[in-house]
Amino acid sequence: MAAGTELPPATDRLWTAAETAYFLGVPVATLYQWRTRKLGPRAYRIGKWLRYDPTHVRAWLADQES
């Protein structure tokens, strides 16, 4: 994500891998590693791109606190 770019508000729009990584504060490569190991938030493949539902990302993050 470009410097100074803010995340859009959580709406019906799915987040890109870059937006999700920015929100979680991890590199995009980490998201891909988590996905192959089935550790991270649920992602959807839309064509050749991964998209994340902000609601699922936040729920996954809340579960990590437990």
N, C-alpha and C positions, 0 to 999 in steps of 0.2 A: 504494500500500500504506500502511496506517495506520502512524503512528509507533510504534515498539516492536514491530511485528509481525515475526516471524522467518519465514524460508522453511521449509516442511516439508522433511523429509529426502527425498533422491532415492529415490523408490519407483516403483511401477508407475503412480502417478497423474501425469497430464500437468499441466504448469504453465500458469497463465493468462498473458496478455500482461503483466499487472502484476507477477506473480511473476518472470517471465523478465527484464523490464526491471530490477527490483530486483536480481536476481542479477548482471546485467551492468553495473549502475550507469549505465543510460541511460534517458532518458524513453521512455514507451510510444510516443509519436509517432515516435521514432527506429526502433523495431521495425517500425512500419507502413511507414515510408519504405524501410527495408531490404528489406521484403517486396516492395514494388512494384518495387524495383530489383534484386531477386534477389541481395542481398548478405548478408543475415543468416542466422541459423539457420533450418532447415526448420521450418515450422509446419503444423499441420493445421487445417482448418476443420471445426468440429463445430457443425452448425446455423449460427447467426450468429456464433459465437465462435471465436477463434483459440486453439489450444492447442499447447504446445511440449513435446516429450519431453526431460526433463532430460539424458538420455544424449546426445542429438543436440546440445543446447545446449553441453554441456561439450566434446564432440568438435569442434564448430565453433569454440569459443573456443581450444582447443588448436591448431587449424589456423591461427589468426590469428597465433600466435607464430612460425610458420615464415617 
